[in-house]
Amino acid sequence: MRYGMYDATRGLTIAVAAGLAGLLLWTATQVGQTSTQRFWAEMAIVAAAGLVLSLAQVLGSWTKGLRLRLSPGTFVLGFVPVLVCVGWILMATQPGTGWHEGRIVTWSHNAGLMGVVHSLGLWHGVLAFGFGLVLGMSFDTVPVEAPAGEAVATRRDRRAAPAQRERAPMAPGLMRRRRRAADEPVTAEQREVAGDGRARTVPTDRERVAVQDRGPSDRTPETMD
């Protein structure tokens, strides 16, 4: 199968990532939310679980010769708004009087958003998990760039390929036909039919030029006549 190796590798990578994400979620339940510090530690572990599961999608494509890359446009346009929204909700609904909790609650009341913030704050774990997923989606895979020397050699080989095909050996019969076709104009030029019906040979243009280039002393008696 053409994609057999790729499909198997991708499937195994996702399975391992799902198992690791489940282990992280179980670890988060052991931390608890009895204090502000434990709350943020638990949210960080849950977000890591979402990140691992999201990265499995792109890491499974290593068999295609691709490398992992952070997409700046996706990070700014896709992840930063999620960071602001999730961070706002978690900070406003964190237990106790945590970091900037009173200020975020006041701003939410002034903007008329406290009802929405309180409703979404009931799903702390889902928000943190989605936060990690979106962060992982900011990565993608691109082809590995070849070194400059190899790229130049590849382009040179592509240009030389047509010339090599032209220089390929021809069949003996085709070679004889081409040689005969090339000799026909010279043969026709050397033949001229005389008035008595007999064919006589006349010098070609190249022979005339060669005779004109030689001096009088170089000419043979037949040429002088």
Secondary structure, DSSP 4 states (H G I P E B T S, - for coil): -TTHHHHHHHHHHHHHHHHHHHHHHHHHHHH-SSSHHHHHHHHHHHHHHHHHHHHHHHHTTGGGTEEEEE-HHHIIIIIHHHHHHHHHHHHHS-SSS-TTHHHHHHHHHHTT-HHHHHHHHTTHHHHHHHHHHHHHHTEEEEEPPPPHHHHHHHHHHHHHHHHHHHTSPPPHHHHHHHHHHHHHHHHHHHEEE-TTS-EEE---HHHHHHHHHS-GGGS-HHHH-
